[in-house]
Amino acid sequence: MSEPSNALAGKVIIVTGAGGGIGSETVRGAVDRGGSVVAMDLAGAGLDQTASLDGVVALEGDVTSTADWERVLAAAIDSFGTVDGLVNNAGIEGAITPLIEYPEAMFDRVLDVNVKGVWLGMKIVGPTMLDKGAGAIVNLASVAGLGGASNLSAYSASKHAVIGLSKSAALEMAPSGVRVNAVCPSPIDTRMMRSLEESMKSDDLDLDTMQQLIAASIPLGRYGQPSEVGDLICFLLSDDAKFLSGAAIPIDGAMKAR
Ligand SMILES: NC(=O)c1ccc[n+]([C@@H]2O[C@H](COP(=O)([O-])OP(=O)(O)OC[C@H]3O[C@@H](n4cnc5c(N)ncnc54)[C@H](O)[C@@H]3O)[C@@H](O)[C@H]2O)c1
């Protein structure tokens, strides 16, 4: 692998869900490229390892809480003086069940975390970037935001909404020089996929066979790695992407090329 560039040198980035698969690799990618990071996740969600990296301040918080977002923003300003980037990565898969059987409380929770969490992040952190006339926001959508997903109706709806929020914010924030993009990964090798596989397996379909079927549904023939998504996010945060805004970018081994 080539050496990471200094593309994020001097930049301060907030990453949510930073203890998870894609979040922790995004934090690692950002500090490797010279950035400083405020890493946020729920208590007990694996922030310890991320927190031990140089240039990282870790904070427990829930993306659905306005008060927690205000604490995260204050931590970025107190520790590093500003904010240049925001990665709304926290997300949950919810239940894996047909729409007509989907539990209402779970539907509400998925929309709360995956949609309201992203909206609150942009609403509370956005003004700091708008005031300075520069910044980049990256929101985690999914290939399930580009088309339907059987038995994942709430998740798919939430990821479609993330794309709508991202494009709307891109239009609103462009005059102030703030860019907003969504990334749309296919299955990526993290806890979330292990949970989805667990719920999908049956007496007729063991875990190995199912993983092979999922990999075969991706033209490049494999799951993506969380670091590969982290690399794309870091590119979007950097000035190398300075004319890229309002996009929903698949990172999916050509899954959505069909
Ligand atoms: N893994 C995949 O196949 C895949 C594919 C497409 C999109 N995504 C999206 O990428 C993002 C990261 O997923 P991942 O695969 O790394 O999963 P993950 O479960 O490893 O990480 C998600 C992180 O979000 C955190 N989180 C959940 N609810 C939160 C809340 N209310 N407040 C703060 N943090 C919260 C979790 O604690 C966890 O650390 C998610 O938005 C997910 O929907 C993942």
The ligand as a MOL file (V3000), in Angstrom:
LIG
                    3D

  0  0  0     0  0            999 V3000
M  V30 BEGIN CTAB
M  V30 COUNTS 44 48 0 0 0
M  V30 BEGIN ATOM
M  V30 1 N -21.0630 -2.4550 6.8860 0
M  V30 2 C -21.7650 -2.2940 5.7750 0
M  V30 3 O -21.9380 -3.2490 5.0030 0
M  V30 4 C -22.3550 -0.9530 5.4210 0
M  V30 5 C -22.8540 -0.7780 4.1330 0
M  V30 6 C -23.4290 0.4500 3.7910 0
M  V30 7 C -23.4840 1.4770 4.7090 0
M  V30 8 N -22.9820 1.2900 5.9620 0 CHG=1
M  V30 9 C -23.0900 2.4090 6.9080 0
M  V30 10 O -21.8090 2.7560 7.3920 0
M  V30 11 C -21.9260 3.2900 8.7160 0
M  V30 12 C -20.9450 2.5680 9.6360 0
M  V30 13 O -21.3180 1.2000 9.7110 0
M  V30 14 P -20.3300 0.0120 10.1120 0
M  V30 15 O -20.4570 -1.0220 9.0760 0
M  V30 16 O -18.9930 0.5460 10.4630 0 CHG=-1
M  V30 17 O -21.1010 -0.5560 11.3920 0
M  V30 18 P -20.6660 -0.6390 12.9280 0
M  V30 19 O -21.8080 -1.2380 13.6250 0
M  V30 20 O -19.3260 -1.2970 13.0100 0
M  V30 21 O -20.4800 0.8870 13.3350 0
M  V30 22 C -21.5530 1.7450 13.5910 0
M  V30 23 C -21.1900 2.5760 14.8010 0
M  V30 24 O -22.2410 3.5280 15.0390 0
M  V30 25 C -22.3970 3.6260 16.4450 0
M  V30 26 N -23.7230 4.1300 16.8020 0
M  V30 27 C -24.9240 3.5090 16.6730 0
M  V30 28 N -25.9010 4.2680 17.1730 0
M  V30 29 C -25.3170 5.4130 17.6290 0
M  V30 30 C -25.8070 6.5770 18.2550 0
M  V30 31 N -27.1210 6.7290 18.5420 0
M  V30 32 N -24.9320 7.5520 18.5970 0
M  V30 33 C -23.6070 7.4060 18.3280 0
M  V30 34 N -23.0790 6.3230 17.7300 0
M  V30 35 C -23.9330 5.3340 17.3960 0
M  V30 36 C -22.2190 2.1930 16.9340 0
M  V30 37 O -21.9460 2.1410 18.3260 0
M  V30 38 C -21.0660 1.7110 16.0700 0
M  V30 39 O -19.8090 1.9120 16.6760 0
M  V30 40 C -23.3970 3.1370 9.1140 0
M  V30 41 O -24.0660 4.3550 8.9100 0
M  V30 42 C -23.8990 2.0760 8.1440 0
M  V30 43 O -25.2870 2.1540 7.9290 0
M  V30 44 C -22.4090 0.1080 6.3320 0
M  V30 END ATOM
M  V30 BEGIN BOND
M  V30 1 1 1 2
M  V30 2 2 2 3
M  V30 3 1 2 4
M  V30 4 1 4 5
M  V30 5 2 4 44
M  V30 6 2 5 6
M  V30 7 1 6 7
M  V30 8 2 7 8
M  V30 9 1 8 9
M  V30 10 1 8 44
M  V30 11 1 9 10
M  V30 12 1 9 42
M  V30 13 1 10 11
M  V30 14 1 11 12
M  V30 15 1 11 40
M  V30 16 1 12 13
M  V30 17 1 13 14
M  V30 18 2 14 15
M  V30 19 1 14 16
M  V30 20 1 14 17
M  V30 21 1 17 18
M  V30 22 2 18 19
M  V30 23 1 18 20
M  V30 24 1 18 21
M  V30 25 1 21 22
M  V30 26 1 22 23
M  V30 27 1 23 24
M  V30 28 1 23 38
M  V30 29 1 24 25
M  V30 30 1 25 26
M  V30 31 1 25 36
M  V30 32 1 26 27
M  V30 33 1 26 35
M  V30 34 2 27 28
M  V30 35 1 28 29
M  V30 36 1 29 30
M  V30 37 2 29 35
M  V30 38 1 30 31
M  V30 39 2 30 32
M  V30 40 1 32 33
M  V30 41 2 33 34
M  V30 42 1 34 35
M  V30 43 1 36 37
M  V30 44 1 36 38
M  V30 45 1 38 39
M  V30 46 1 40 41
M  V30 47 1 40 42
M  V30 48 1 42 43
M  V30 END BOND
M  V30 END CTAB
M  END
